[in-house]
Amino acid sequence: MTRCVVFDIGNVLVAWDPVAAFLPELGDRASAAAFLDRVGFLAWNLEQDRGRSMAEALEAVADPADRALLALYPARFAACIAQTVPGTWEVLEALAARSVALHAITNWPAELWPVALAVHPRLATAFGVTVVSGREGVVKPDPAIFARLCDRAGLAPGDCLFVDDSAPNVAGARGFGMQAHHFAGAAALRDDLSGRGLL
């Protein structure tokens, strides 16, 4: 029986657009996206999700010009998360109205989590337990991060329906014993939750 819904945050509730941080210097989305691809931004950022400090992250960048651009990211981060994902907050609010327990697990740098709370204050109150990877030193889909959520919320894995836009994270949650929904939009999520009797 599903006792709670565990939400991912980035690109499920809050849209994440790292390109936005570099538009003032690089001029257009194609150029900014090409820069992120060239420097391996996703892999670089994942280490911050895993707990590496921004100072250490910048020290790891060999090229001074690339380092100078990447150093702008923390100050510009609010612009990268300015938008919400259409419809998902409404689904969350509908679950809350039915007294469904809500928790969250997010891969997110510890230093940038306060920015998320400032831009989207609802993140501070929407969940019973929120597990932030950068504070834990472990990222999805490592089973340890799912275990920490269950331990803190007093739940068994099978009690939880985990919602994430990442297929590897969904597979990791299922491997840990959770039910899971691979997020591809609020409408499909609502249909899945309705089918489970949660909405």
N, C-alpha and C positions, 0 to 999 in steps of 0.2 A: 504494500500500500504506500502511495506517495504521501509523505508527511510534509515535505517542503520543496520549494524551488530555489535552486542555487544559480544565480546569474553571473556570467562573465560581464564585464563592464565595457571595455573597449570594443567598439563596433557591434555591440549588442544594445547598450543603453546610450553610450556616448560615442559619437563619431570621432575617429582619430585620423587626422590628416597632417602628417609630419611635413609634407611639401609646403604647407602654409608658412612654416618657420623661415623658409629660405627665399621666399618670393621677393622681398625687398632688394636682396643682393643679386639674385639670379634672373629676375625679370618676368619669367613665365613658368607655368606649371611643368612644361616639357623639360626645360633646362633644370629646374629644381629636382624633378624626378630622376633625371639622368645623373645628377650629382649624387643623390641618395643611392642609386644603384651602383655607381662607380666606387663609392667608399664603403659599400656593404653595410648600409645604415641599419637594416633590420637585425643583422647579427650583432652589430655594435651595440644597439639599443637593448637587445636581449640580455646582455651582460649587466646592464643597469637594472633591468627587471629582476635579475638574479641577485642583486645586492651590491654590485660594484658602484662606487661613488662616481660622481661626474668628474671630479678632479682626476681620479685614476683613469676614467674613460678617455679623457682628453690627452693624458700622458701617453696612452696607447696609440694615438694617431701620429704617424711619422711625419706626414707632410704638413708644414706650418700653415699653408693656405687652407687646407682642409680642416686643420685643427681650429683655425680662427673662425671658419664658418660654423663648424659643429658647436663651438662654444656659445653661439647665439641661441641654440635650441632651448635651454632652460628658460631664458627670459622671454622667449617667444611661444612657450608651450601653451599658454592660455589660448592663443589663436588656433592652435592645432586641435583643440578639444572644444571649440566654441559651440558646435552643433550637437544636438541629440539625434539618435537614430529614430526615424519616423515610426510612431505607433507603439514602440516598446514600453515606454513609460506608462502609457495608458493600460497596457496589458498588466504591468506590475501593479498599478493602482487597483485594477479590477481584482487581482489576486488578493491584495491586502484587504479590500472591502469584504472578501469572503473569508478573512482570517486565515489565509494560507501563510505558513511561516516562510519568510524570505531571507536568504543569505547570499553572500557574494564571494567569489574567488577571482582575483584579477592579477594578471601579469602586469606590473606597473612599478616604475622606479620609486623607491622610498622618498627621494628628494622631491619628486614631482607630485606625490600624492596630495600634499596640501594645496597645490594649485587646482587639482581636480575638485577638491571640496569647496574651494573658493568659487570656482566657475559654476559648479553644479551642487549647491548646498544640499539637495535632496539625497546625495550619496551618503551623507553623514547620518541620516535618519531612516533610510528606507530598509535597512537590513539589520537582522538580529546579530549576525556575525559577519564581518568582512575580513577576508584573508588577503593581504597585499603582498605579493611575491617579494618585492624589494625589501620589505621589512623582515621577511622570513628566511631569505637566502635560498629559496627554492622556487622553481617555476613550474607551471603546468607544461607538460602532462605528467610530471613526476608524481607517483602515488603519494609521496609524503605531503604534498600540499592539500590533496583531498582528505588525507587522514587528519590533518590539523583542523580543517573545517568540521569534520565529523566529531572530533574530540571536543572542540570548543562549543559546538552546538548540542552535544549530547545525542547524536544521531548515528544510526547504522547506515552504511553506504546505500543499502537498498531503499532507505526511506527517502532518498534525495533524487530529484530530477534536476540534472545539470544542463544549463543552456549556454552554448558557446558557438562562436562563428568559426572556430578552428577545428578542422576534422581531426588532427592529431590530439587535440585536447579532449574532444568528444570521445575518441577511442580510448584515451587514457582514463577518463572517468568511467567508462564502461568496464575497462579492465580492472578498475578498482572495486567495481560492484555497484556503481550508481546507475540509475536510469539516465538517459541523456537525449538531448535534442540538438541537432546540428542547425544552428540558427541561420536562416536565409531570408528573414523578414518577419515583421510582426504578425502578418495575417496567418502565415503557416504556423507560427508559434501559438497563436490563439486557437487555431483549429486543433493542434496537438493537445493543448491544455484542456480544451473542451472535451475531446475524446477520452481523456483521462479522468473526467469528472471534476476537474479543478476550476473550471469556469462554466 
